């Protein structure tokens, strides 16, 4: 993925209008669900697990969310992500590792990521561990 990182956002296959629209709709739905539950997204801590070049984090930032974090295994993807969402805290890590503090995030997003894992159950174990109560 590192070699592909510089062109990932412009690649037709992964970032066509359809994919960009789906990502935007997903974030809009997420923020709406949070608001309907009485939570203010701007005060919540978000984690994008497998953030790639941070398209989801960028949409959250554009929506006024400020506590943004991402993890990804590919340093090249994180280099692009840092340029696109400089205010996000980004860490090179595997979802399967316990590199994140327990009960440290309110909202976990992971667009098109879980099916890439050898053991998808590790994602759900990580989610259970890092989400705060009510997350």
Number of C-alpha atoms within 10 A of each C-alpha: 12 15 11 11 20 15 12 18 19 11 12 12 11 12 15 13 11 12 13 15 11 13 18 16 12 16 18 15 12 16 19 15 13 15 12 10 9 9 13 13 22 15 12 17 19 25 27 22 24 25 26 28 27 27 20 24 28 19 17 23 17 11 14 12 19 18 20 22 21 26 23 22 18 20 19 18 25 25 17 20 23 15 12 15 23 12 15 21 13 21 17 16 18 16 23 16 10 14 14 15 10 14 14 16 22 18 20 17 19 14 16 10 16 17 9 9 13 9 11 14 12 16 20 14 13 19 21 14 17 22 20 15 11 6 16
